[in-house]
Amino acid sequence: MERGCDRISNLPDPLLEHILTFLPTKYAIRTGVLSKRWKDLWVSQPYISLSHDGLIGRIAEFKNLSVRDRTVKVSKYKNFFNKVLLQPQAKVKKLQISAPERLEALEFNRWFPAIMKEGLEELDLDFAIFCDAPVSILAVCNTLVTLKLDFGALSAHKFPKSFYFPTLKTMQLCGFVLANNFTHQLLQSKNLESLILPYFMFDLMSRDSVPNCSDQKQALPNLNYAQMNCPYTFRGEDSTRSFLKNMINVVSNAKDLNLSLSIMEYLAHDDLPEFNNLKHIKLHLQSFHVRAMCYILQKAPNLEFLHIEFVRPYGNEPLMLEELRSCCSRANLKVIQMTNFILEEDLVLELVQLIFESAGSLEGIVIELVEQPKMNNFLRCQKLLKLPRLSECSILHLKWDSNYS
């Protein structure tokens, strides 16, 4: 190569723009100082990732700064956002933003109209603390494939009553209040494959009726995974129970489910749809949720992997255990995983023994213990290992939190 010859800059624009997609946004922008040839190339970069780490420093270091220094850094952070997002030529396909400080509605009112337009495929906003984002503008996008919003578990932002994301495949919402018609609107996203609601609420003050989505045909056809966690209980509250019933029906085609304690409490007192595609499920379990587990085993004929996370306090009711014995004997379970397991609780051992004796197709059993290994527990482990199993081929694995096995 001749001295001084810049072959990279002579490459065509599409190729240079493709190269810039492999750089963090702040470095892609800095390439503009290389020459006039590079000055505005970053504007066409379709993938923008703006995280606080690197822009204002790591959160631990940021919190140790003085109020003045923190204000200066956040101000520069916002100015950087404005420079990137408000470029009229920018064609954003993927936008990822995270920030450790509260952001006001003024910023979002400037940013969102610039990003919520045709061509946007992924939107990932992680603020983890309360912010005044006007989420109503996130209602429509015909090209959106991934939507991840986390404004803090207790932010209580109301997700739009009306939204339309026909190409959406992943939806992850944390800390949002969902309208009564959320499930009805969700059914328009026929391509949805993953629905993650790690912490959601619904509008207890709303007087809107809850649409009925109980028909088995009204389920997301391509759903692979669904996670649902809600802080409320649902006993005796018609509107909230109707909402949860709709949610369960909408996700009933999923292959993998993760249901929190509050959802289990609902399931313990209502009928369930058929879960014909369900292969893997994680259940948070107390004693009075055993009946809900029985229902699921009855309604999921193809279930192979059952993950039970025990939640104290725990106790057993004889009638529920007998119902569980009958359900396990008819199920086709291959693997059972039990976590948050306490050896010293005889009632939990009683439940495990029942499952061992009634599940005939088990190939593997994994039990993760929460206690520190000590002599008394080792003796109880021996008792656990000697429990009779209907399936002689099943292998029992014991794991300790402290990496003992």
Contacts in CASP RR format, 6 or more apart in sequence:
PFRMAT RR
TARGET T0000
AUTHOR 0000-0000-0000
METHOD contacts of the structure
MODEL  1
MERGCDRISNLPDPLLEHILTFLPTKYAIRTGVLSKRWKDLWVSQPYISL
SHDGLIGRIAEFKNLSVRDRTVKVSKYKNFFNKVLLQPQAKVKKLQISAP
ERLEALEFNRWFPAIMKEGLEELDLDFAIFCDAPVSILAVCNTLVTLKLD
FGALSAHKFPKSFYFPTLKTMQLCGFVLANNFTHQLLQSKNLESLILPYF
MFDLMSRDSVPNCSDQKQALPNLNYAQMNCPYTFRGEDSTRSFLKNMINV
VSNAKDLNLSLSIMEYLAHDDLPEFNNLKHIKLHLQSFHVRAMCYILQKA
PNLEFLHIEFVRPYGNEPLMLEELRSCCSRANLKVIQMTNFILEEDLVLE
LVQLIFESAGSLEGIVIELVEQPKMNNFLRCQKLLKLPRLSECSILHLKW
DSNYS
1 7 0 8 1.000
6 35 0 8 1.000
8 16 0 8 1.000
9 16 0 8 1.000
9 34 0 8 1.000
9 35 0 8 1.000
9 37 0 8 1.000
9 38 0 8 1.000
11 19 0 8 1.000
13 41 0 8 1.000
13 44 0 8 1.000
16 38 0 8 1.000
16 41 0 8 1.000
17 41 0 8 1.000
17 44 0 8 1.000
17 45 0 8 1.000
17 46 0 8 1.000
20 28 0 8 1.000
20 31 0 8 1.000
20 41 0 8 1.000
20 42 0 8 1.000
20 45 0 8 1.000
21 45 0 8 1.000
21 46 0 8 1.000
21 47 0 8 1.000
23 31 0 8 1.000
24 49 0 8 1.000
25 42 0 8 1.000
25 45 0 8 1.000
25 48 0 8 1.000
25 49 0 8 1.000
25 50 0 8 1.000
25 84 0 8 1.000
26 50 0 8 1.000
26 54 0 8 1.000
26 55 0 8 1.000
26 80 0 8 1.000
28 42 0 8 1.000
28 45 0 8 1.000
29 42 0 8 1.000
29 83 0 8 1.000
29 84 0 8 1.000
31 38 0 8 1.000
31 41 0 8 1.000
31 42 0 8 1.000
32 38 0 8 1.000
32 39 0 8 1.000
32 40 0 8 1.000
32 41 0 8 1.000
32 42 0 8 1.000
40 89 0 8 1.000
43 87 0 8 1.000
43 89 0 8 1.000
43 90 0 8 1.000
44 89 0 8 1.000
44 90 0 8 1.000
44 91 0 8 1.000
46 91 0 8 1.000
46 92 0 8 1.000
46 93 0 8 1.000
46 94 0 8 1.000
47 93 0 8 1.000
47 94 0 8 1.000
48 84 0 8 1.000
48 85 0 8 1.000
48 90 0 8 1.000
48 92 0 8 1.000
48 94 0 8 1.000
48 95 0 8 1.000
48 96 0 8 1.000
49 94 0 8 1.000
49 95 0 8 1.000
49 96 0 8 1.000
50 80 0 8 1.000
50 81 0 8 1.000
50 84 0 8 1.000
50 95 0 8 1.000
50 96 0 8 1.000
50 97 0 8 1.000
50 98 0 8 1.000
51 96 0 8 1.000
51 97 0 8 1.000
51 98 0 8 1.000
52 59 0 8 1.000
52 62 0 8 1.000
52 77 0 8 1.000
52 98 0 8 1.000
52 99 0 8 1.000
52 100 0 8 1.000
53 59 0 8 1.000
53 98 0 8 1.000
55 76 0 8 1.000
55 77 0 8 1.000
55 80 0 8 1.000
56 62 0 8 1.000
56 73 0 8 1.000
56 74 0 8 1.000
56 76 0 8 1.000
56 77 0 8 1.000
56 100 0 8 1.000
57 73 0 8 1.000
59 100 0 8 1.000
62 70 0 8 1.000
62 73 0 8 1.000
62 100 0 8 1.000
63 100 0 8 1.000
65 73 0 8 1.000
70 101 0 8 1.000
74 99 0 8 1.000
74 101 0 8 1.000
77 99 0 8 1.000
77 101 0 8 1.000
78 103 0 8 1.000
78 107 0 8 1.000
81 97 0 8 1.000
81 107 0 8 1.000
81 111 0 8 1.000
82 110 0 8 1.000
82 111 0 8 1.000
84 90 0 8 1.000
85 92 0 8 1.000
85 95 0 8 1.000
85 110 0 8 1.000
85 111 0 8 1.000
85 114 0 8 1.000
85 115 0 8 1.000
86 110 0 8 1.000
86 111 0 8 1.000
86 114 0 8 1.000
90 114 0 8 1.000
91 119 0 8 1.000
92 114 0 8 1.000
92 115 0 8 1.000
92 119 0 8 1.000
92 120 0 8 1.000
93 119 0 8 1.000
93 120 0 8 1.000
93 121 0 8 1.000
93 122 0 8 1.000
94 121 0 8 1.000
94 122 0 8 1.000
94 124 0 8 1.000
95 115 0 8 1.000
95 120 0 8 1.000
95 122 0 8 1.000
95 123 0 8 1.000
95 124 0 8 1.000
96 122 0 8 1.000
96 124 0 8 1.000
96 125 0 8 1.000
96 126 0 8 1.000
97 124 0 8 1.000
97 125 0 8 1.000
97 126 0 8 1.000
98 125 0 8 1.000
98 126 0 8 1.000
98 127 0 8 1.000
98 128 0 8 1.000
99 127 0 8 1.000
99 131 0 8 1.000
100 128 0 8 1.000
100 129 0 8 1.000
101 129 0 8 1.000
102 127 0 8 1.000
102 129 0 8 1.000
102 130 0 8 1.000
102 131 0 8 1.000
102 132 0 8 1.000
103 127 0 8 1.000
103 131 0 8 1.000
103 132 0 8 1.000
103 133 0 8 1.000
104 131 0 8 1.000
104 132 0 8 1.000
105 132 0 8 1.000
105 133 0 8 1.000
105 134 0 8 1.000
108 131 0 8 1.000
108 132 0 8 1.000
108 133 0 8 1.000
108 134 0 8 1.000
108 137 0 8 1.000
109 134 0 8 1.000
112 133 0 8 1.000
112 134 0 8 1.000
112 137 0 8 1.000
112 138 0 8 1.000
113 137 0 8 1.000
115 123 0 8 1.000
116 123 0 8 1.000
116 137 0 8 1.000
116 138 0 8 1.000
116 140 0 8 1.000
116 141 0 8 1.000
117 141 0 8 1.000
118 141 0 8 1.000
118 142 0 8 1.000
118 143 0 8 1.000
119 143 0 8 1.000
120 141 0 8 1.000
120 143 0 8 1.000
120 144 0 8 1.000
121 143 0 8 1.000
121 144 0 8 1.000
121 145 0 8 1.000
121 146 0 8 1.000
122 144 0 8 1.000
122 145 0 8 1.000
122 146 0 8 1.000
123 138 0 8 1.000
123 141 0 8 1.000
123 144 0 8 1.000
123 146 0 8 1.000
123 147 0 8 1.000
123 148 0 8 1.000
123 149 0 8 1.000
124 146 0 8 1.000
124 148 0 8 1.000
125 133 0 8 1.000
125 148 0 8 1.000
125 149 0 8 1.000
125 150 0 8 1.000
125 151 0 8 1.000
126 148 0 8 1.000
126 150 0 8 1.000
127 133 0 8 1.000
127 150 0 8 1.000
127 151 0 8 1.000
127 152 0 8 1.000
128 150 0 8 1.000
128 151 0 8 1.000
128 152 0 8 1.000
129 151 0 8 1.000
129 152 0 8 1.000
129 155 0 8 1.000
130 151 0 8 1.000
130 152 0 8 1.000
130 154 0 8 1.000
130 155 0 8 1.000
131 151 0 8 1.000
131 155 0 8 1.000
133 151 0 8 1.000
133 157 0 8 1.000
135 149 0 8 1.000
135 157 0 8 1.000
135 158 0 8 1.000
135 159 0 8 1.000
135 160 0 8 1.000
135 176 0 8 1.000
136 160 0 8 1.000
138 147 0 8 1.000
138 149 0 8 1.000
138 160 0 8 1.000
138 163 0 8 1.000
139 160 0 8 1.000
139 162 0 8 1.000
139 163 0 8 1.000
139 164 0 8 1.000
140 163 0 8 1.000
140 164 0 8 1.000
140 165 0 8 1.000
141 164 0 8 1.000
141 165 0 8 1.000
142 164 0 8 1.000
142 165 0 8 1.000
142 166 0 8 1.000
142 167 0 8 1.000
143 167 0 8 1.000
144 165 0 8 1.000
144 167 0 8 1.000
144 168 0 8 1.000
145 167 0 8 1.000
145 168 0 8 1.000
145 169 0 8 1.000
145 170 0 8 1.000
146 168 0 8 1.000
146 169 0 8 1.000
146 170 0 8 1.000
147 165 0 8 1.000
147 168 0 8 1.000
147 170 0 8 1.000
147 171 0 8 1.000
147 172 0 8 1.000
147 173 0 8 1.000
148 170 0 8 1.000
148 171 0 8 1.000
148 172 0 8 1.000
149 172 0 8 1.000
149 173 0 8 1.000
149 174 0 8 1.000
149 176 0 8 1.000
150 172 0 8 1.000
150 173 0 8 1.000
150 174 0 8 1.000
150 175 0 8 1.000
151 157 0 8 1.000
151 174 0 8 1.000
151 175 0 8 1.000
151 176 0 8 1.000
152 174 0 8 1.000
152 175 0 8 1.000
153 174 0 8 1.000
153 175 0 8 1.000
153 198 0 8 1.000
153 199 0 8 1.000
154 175 0 8 1.000
155 175 0 8 1.000
155 176 0 8 1.000
156 175 0 8 1.000
156 176 0 8 1.000
156 177 0 8 1.000
156 201 0 8 1.000
157 175 0 8 1.000
157 176 0 8 1.000
157 177 0 8 1.000
158 176 0 8 1.000
158 177 0 8 1.000
158 179 0 8 1.000
158 203 0 8 1.000
159 173 0 8 1.000
159 176 0 8 1.000
159 177 0 8 1.000
159 178 0 8 1.000
159 179 0 8 1.000
159 182 0 8 1.000
160 179 0 8 1.000
161 179 0 8 1.000
161 181 0 8 1.000
161 185 0 8 1.000
161 208 0 8 1.000
162 185 0 8 1.000
163 185 0 8 1.000
164 185 0 8 1.000
164 188 0 8 1.000
165 171 0 8 1.000
165 188 0 8 1.000
165 189 0 8 1.000
166 188 0 8 1.000
166 189 0 8 1.000
166 190 0 8 1.000
166 191 0 8 1.000
167 191 0 8 1.000
168 189 0 8 1.000
168 191 0 8 1.000
168 192 0 8 1.000
169 191 0 8 1.000
169 192 0 8 1.000
169 193 0 8 1.000
169 194 0 8 1.000
170 192 0 8 1.000
170 193 0 8 1.000
170 194 0 8 1.000
170 196 0 8 1.000
171 186 0 8 1.000
171 189 0 8 1.000
171 192 0 8 1.000
171 194 0 8 1.000
171 195 0 8 1.000
171 196 0 8 1.000
172 194 0 8 1.000
172 196 0 8 1.000
172 197 0 8 1.000
172 198 0 8 1.000
173 196 0 8 1.000
173 197 0 8 1.000
173 200 0 8 1.000
174 197 0 8 1.000
174 198 0 8 1.000
174 199 0 8 1.000
174 200 0 8 1.000
175 199 0 8 1.000
175 200 0 8 1.000
175 201 0 8 1.000
176 200 0 8 1.000
176 201 0 8 1.000
177 200 0 8 1.000
177 201 0 8 1.000
177 202 0 8 1.000
177 203 0 8 1.000
178 200 0 8 1.000
178 201 0 8 1.000
178 202 0 8 1.000
178 203 0 8 1.000
178 243 0 8 1.000
179 185 0 8 1.000
179 202 0 8 1.000
179 203 0 8 1.000
179 206 0 8 1.000
179 208 0 8 1.000
180 202 0 8 1.000
180 203 0 8 1.000
180 206 0 8 1.000
180 208 0 8 1.000
180 209 0 8 1.000
180 210 0 8 1.000
180 211 0 8 1.000
180 239 0 8 1.000
180 243 0 8 1.000
181 208 0 8 1.000
181 210 0 8 1.000
181 211 0 8 1.000
182 202 0 8 1.000
182 243 0 8 1.000
183 211 0 8 1.000
183 213 0 8 1.000
183 243 0 8 1.000
183 246 0 8 1.000
183 247 0 8 1.000
183 249 0 8 1.000
183 250 0 8 1.000
184 211 0 8 1.000
184 213 0 8 1.000
184 246 0 8 1.000
186 192 0 8 1.000
186 195 0 8 1.000
186 220 0 8 1.000
186 250 0 8 1.000
187 213 0 8 1.000
187 218 0 8 1.000
187 220 0 8 1.000
187 250 0 8 1.000
189 220 0 8 1.000
190 220 0 8 1.000
190 221 0 8 1.000
190 222 0 8 1.000
191 222 0 8 1.000
192 220 0 8 1.000
192 222 0 8 1.000
192 223 0 8 1.000
193 222 0 8 1.000
193 223 0 8 1.000
193 224 0 8 1.000
193 225 0 8 1.000
194 223 0 8 1.000
194 224 0 8 1.000
194 225 0 8 1.000
194 226 0 8 1.000
195 220 0 8 1.000
195 223 0 8 1.000
195 225 0 8 1.000
195 226 0 8 1.000
195 227 0 8 1.000
195 228 0 8 1.000
195 251 0 8 1.000
196 225 0 8 1.000
196 226 0 8 1.000
196 227 0 8 1.000
197 227 0 8 1.000
197 228 0 8 1.000
197 229 0 8 1.000
197 230 0 8 1.000
198 227 0 8 1.000
198 229 0 8 1.000
199 229 0 8 1.000
199 230 0 8 1.000
199 231 0 8 1.000
200 228 0 8 1.000
200 229 0 8 1.000
200 230 0 8 1.000
201 230 0 8 1.000
201 231 0 8 1.000
201 232 0 8 1.000
202 230 0 8 1.000
202 232 0 8 1.000
202 240 0 8 1.000
202 243 0 8 1.000
204 240 0 8 1.000
210 239 0 8 1.000
210 242 0 8 1.000
210 243 0 8 1.000
210 246 0 8 1.000
211 246 0 8 1.000
212 242 0 8 1.000
212 246 0 8 1.000
213 246 0 8 1.000
213 249 0 8 1.000
213 250 0 8 1.000
214 245 0 8 1.000
214 246 0 8 1.000
214 249 0 8 1.000
214 273 0 8 1.000
215 249 0 8 1.000
216 249 0 8 1.000
216 252 0 8 1.000
216 273 0 8 1.000
216 274 0 8 1.000
218 249 0 8 1.000
218 250 0 8 1.000
219 249 0 8 1.000
219 250 0 8 1.000
219 251 0 8 1.000
219 252 0 8 1.000
219 253 0 8 1.000
219 273 0 8 1.000
220 250 0 8 1.000
220 251 0 8 1.000
220 253 0 8 1.000
220 254 0 8 1.000
221 253 0 8 1.000
222 253 0 8 1.000
223 251 0 8 1.000
223 253 0 8 1.000
223 254 0 8 1.000
223 255 0 8 1.000
224 254 0 8 1.000
224 255 0 8 1.000
224 256 0 8 1.000
225 254 0 8 1.000
225 255 0 8 1.000
225 256 0 8 1.000
225 257 0 8 1.000
225 258 0 8 1.000
226 251 0 8 1.000
226 254 0 8 1.000
226 256 0 8 1.000
226 257 0 8 1.000
226 258 0 8 1.000
227 257 0 8 1.000
227 258 0 8 1.000
228 247 0 8 1.000
228 251 0 8 1.000
228 258 0 8 1.000
228 259 0 8 1.000
228 260 0 8 1.000
228 263 0 8 1.000
229 260 0 8 1.000
229 262 0 8 1.000
229 263 0 8 1.000
230 244 0 8 1.000
230 260 0 8 1.000
230 262 0 8 1.000
230 263 0 8 1.000
231 262 0 8 1.000
232 240 0 8 1.000
232 262 0 8 1.000
233 262 0 8 1.000
233 265 0 8 1.000
234 240 0 8 1.000
234 241 0 8 1.000
234 244 0 8 1.000
234 262 0 8 1.000
234 265 0 8 1.000
234 266 0 8 1.000
234 269 0 8 1.000
235 265 0 8 1.000
235 269 0 8 1.000
241 266 0 8 1.000
241 270 0 8 1.000
244 263 0 8 1.000
244 266 0 8 1.000
244 270 0 8 1.000
245 266 0 8 1.000
245 270 0 8 1.000
248 263 0 8 1.000
248 266 0 8 1.000
248 267 0 8 1.000
248 272 0 8 1.000
248 273 0 8 1.000
249 273 0 8 1.000
251 257 0 8 1.000
252 273 0 8 1.000
252 274 0 8 1.000
252 275 0 8 1.000
253 276 0 8 1.000
253 277 0 8 1.000
254 275 0 8 1.000
254 277 0 8 1.000
254 278 0 8 1.000
255 277 0 8 1.000
255 278 0 8 1.000
255 279 0 8 1.000
255 280 0 8 1.000
256 278 0 8 1.000
256 279 0 8 1.000
256 280 0 8 1.000
256 281 0 8 1.000
257 275 0 8 1.000
257 278 0 8 1.000
257 280 0 8 1.000
257 281 0 8 1.000
257 282 0 8 1.000
258 281 0 8 1.000
258 282 0 8 1.000
259 267 0 8 1.000
259 281 0 8 1.000
259 282 0 8 1.000
259 283 0 8 1.000
259 284 0 8 1.000
260 284 0 8 1.000
261 284 0 8 1.000
261 286 0 8 1.000
261 289 0 8 1.000
261 311 0 8 1.000
264 283 0 8 1.000
264 284 0 8 1.000
264 285 0 8 1.000
264 286 0 8 1.000
264 289 0 8 1.000
264 292 0 8 1.000
265 288 0 8 1.000
265 289 0 8 1.000
265 292 0 8 1.000
267 289 0 8 1.000
267 292 0 8 1.000
267 295 0 8 1.000
267 296 0 8 1.000
268 288 0 8 1.000
268 289 0 8 1.000
268 291 0 8 1.000
268 292 0 8 1.000
271 295 0 8 1.000
272 295 0 8 1.000
272 296 0 8 1.000
272 299 0 8 1.000
273 299 0 8 1.000
274 299 0 8 1.000
275 296 0 8 1.000
275 299 0 8 1.000
275 300 0 8 1.000
275 303 0 8 1.000
276 300 0 8 1.000
276 301 0 8 1.000
276 302 0 8 1.000
277 302 0 8 1.000
278 296 0 8 1.000
278 300 0 8 1.000
278 302 0 8 1.000
278 303 0 8 1.000
279 302 0 8 1.000
279 303 0 8 1.000
279 304 0 8 1.000
279 305 0 8 1.000
280 303 0 8 1.000
280 304 0 8 1.000
280 305 0 8 1.000
280 307 0 8 1.000
281 296 0 8 1.000
281 300 0 8 1.000
281 303 0 8 1.000
281 305 0 8 1.000
281 306 0 8 1.000
281 307 0 8 1.000
282 307 0 8 1.000
282 308 0 8 1.000
282 309 0 8 1.000
283 289 0 8 1.000
283 292 0 8 1.000
283 293 0 8 1.000
283 296 0 8 1.000
283 306 0 8 1.000
283 307 0 8 1.000
283 308 0 8 1.000
283 309 0 8 1.000
284 309 0 8 1.000
284 311 0 8 1.000
285 293 0 8 1.000
285 308 0 8 1.000
285 309 0 8 1.000
285 310 0 8 1.000
285 311 0 8 1.000
286 310 0 8 1.000
286 311 0 8 1.000
286 312 0 8 1.000
286 313 0 8 1.000
286 314 0 8 1.000
286 315 0 8 1.000
287 313 0 8 1.000
287 314 0 8 1.000
287 315 0 8 1.000
287 316 0 8 1.000
287 317 0 8 1.000
287 320 0 8 1.000
287 347 0 8 1.000
288 317 0 8 1.000
288 320 0 8 1.000
290 316 0 8 1.000
290 317 0 8 1.000
290 320 0 8 1.000
290 321 0 8 1.000
290 323 0 8 1.000
290 324 0 8 1.000
290 351 0 8 1.000
291 320 0 8 1.000
291 323 0 8 1.000
293 308 0 8 1.000
293 324 0 8 1.000
293 327 0 8 1.000
294 320 0 8 1.000
294 323 0 8 1.000
294 324 0 8 1.000
294 327 0 8 1.000
296 303 0 8 1.000
297 303 0 8 1.000
297 306 0 8 1.000
297 324 0 8 1.000
297 327 0 8 1.000
297 328 0 8 1.000
297 330 0 8 1.000
297 331 0 8 1.000
298 327 0 8 1.000
298 330 0 8 1.000
301 332 0 8 1.000
302 332 0 8 1.000
303 331 0 8 1.000
303 332 0 8 1.000
303 333 0 8 1.000
304 332 0 8 1.000
304 333 0 8 1.000
304 334 0 8 1.000
304 335 0 8 1.000
305 333 0 8 1.000
305 334 0 8 1.000
305 335 0 8 1.000
305 336 0 8 1.000
305 337 0 8 1.000
306 333 0 8 1.000
306 335 0 8 1.000
306 336 0 8 1.000
306 337 0 8 1.000
307 336 0 8 1.000
307 337 0 8 1.000
307 338 0 8 1.000
307 339 0 8 1.000
308 336 0 8 1.000
308 337 0 8 1.000
308 338 0 8 1.000
308 339 0 8 1.000
309 338 0 8 1.000
309 339 0 8 1.000
309 340 0 8 1.000
310 338 0 8 1.000
310 339 0 8 1.000
310 340 0 8 1.000
310 341 0 8 1.000
310 342 0 8 1.000
310 348 0 8 1.000
311 340 0 8 1.000
312 342 0 8 1.000
314 345 0 8 1.000
314 347 0 8 1.000
314 348 0 8 1.000
315 347 0 8 1.000
316 347 0 8 1.000
316 350 0 8 1.000
316 351 0 8 1.000
321 350 0 8 1.000
321 351 0 8 1.000
321 354 0 8 1.000
324 351 0 8 1.000
324 354 0 8 1.000
324 355 0 8 1.000
324 358 0 8 1.000
325 354 0 8 1.000
325 357 0 8 1.000
325 358 0 8 1.000
326 358 0 8 1.000
328 354 0 8 1.000
328 355 0 8 1.000
328 358 0 8 1.000
328 359 0 8 1.000
329 358 0 8 1.000
329 359 0 8 1.000
329 360 0 8 1.000
331 359 0 8 1.000
331 361 0 8 1.000
332 361 0 8 1.000
333 359 0 8 1.000
333 361 0 8 1.000
333 362 0 8 1.000
334 361 0 8 1.000
334 362 0 8 1.000
334 363 0 8 1.000
334 364 0 8 1.000
335 362 0 8 1.000
335 363 0 8 1.000
335 364 0 8 1.000
335 365 0 8 1.000
335 366 0 8 1.000
336 355 0 8 1.000
336 359 0 8 1.000
336 362 0 8 1.000
336 364 0 8 1.000
336 365 0 8 1.000
336 366 0 8 1.000
337 365 0 8 1.000
337 366 0 8 1.000
337 367 0 8 1.000
337 368 0 8 1.000
338 352 0 8 1.000
338 365 0 8 1.000
338 366 0 8 1.000
338 367 0 8 1.000
338 368 0 8 1.000
339 368 0 8 1.000
340 368 0 8 1.000
340 370 0 8 1.000
341 348 0 8 1.000
341 367 0 8 1.000
341 368 0 8 1.000
341 369 0 8 1.000
341 370 0 8 1.000
342 348 0 8 1.000
342 369 0 8 1.000
342 370 0 8 1.000
342 371 0 8 1.000
343 349 0 8 1.000
343 369 0 8 1.000
343 371 0 8 1.000
343 377 0 8 1.000
343 380 0 8 1.000
343 381 0 8 1.000
343 384 0 8 1.000
344 371 0 8 1.000
344 377 0 8 1.000
344 380 0 8 1.000
349 380 0 8 1.000
349 383 0 8 1.000
349 384 0 8 1.000
352 367 0 8 1.000
352 384 0 8 1.000
352 387 0 8 1.000
353 387 0 8 1.000
353 388 0 8 1.000
356 362 0 8 1.000
356 365 0 8 1.000
356 387 0 8 1.000
356 388 0 8 1.000
356 389 0 8 1.000
356 390 0 8 1.000
356 394 0 8 1.000
357 387 0 8 1.000
357 388 0 8 1.000
357 389 0 8 1.000
357 390 0 8 1.000
358 390 0 8 1.000
359 390 0 8 1.000
359 391 0 8 1.000
360 390 0 8 1.000
360 391 0 8 1.000
361 391 0 8 1.000
362 389 0 8 1.000
362 390 0 8 1.000
362 391 0 8 1.000
362 393 0 8 1.000
362 394 0 8 1.000
363 391 0 8 1.000
363 393 0 8 1.000
363 394 0 8 1.000
363 395 0 8 1.000
364 394 0 8 1.000
364 395 0 8 1.000
364 396 0 8 1.000
364 397 0 8 1.000
365 394 0 8 1.000
365 395 0 8 1.000
365 396 0 8 1.000
365 397 0 8 1.000
366 397 0 8 1.000
366 399 0 8 1.000
367 384 0 8 1.000
367 396 0 8 1.000
367 397 0 8 1.000
367 398 0 8 1.000
367 399 0 8 1.000
368 399 0 8 1.000
368 400 0 8 1.000
368 401 0 8 1.000
369 377 0 8 1.000
369 381 0 8 1.000
369 398 0 8 1.000
369 399 0 8 1.000
369 400 0 8 1.000
369 401 0 8 1.000
370 401 0 8 1.000
371 377 0 8 1.000
371 400 0 8 1.000
371 401 0 8 1.000
372 400 0 8 1.000
372 401 0 8 1.000
372 402 0 8 1.000
373 400 0 8 1.000
373 402 0 8 1.000
373 404 0 8 1.000
381 398 0 8 1.000
384 396 0 8 1.000
384 398 0 8 1.000
385 396 0 8 1.000
385 398 0 8 1.000
389 396 0 8 1.000
397 405 0 8 1.000
398 405 0 8 1.000
399 405 0 8 1.000
END
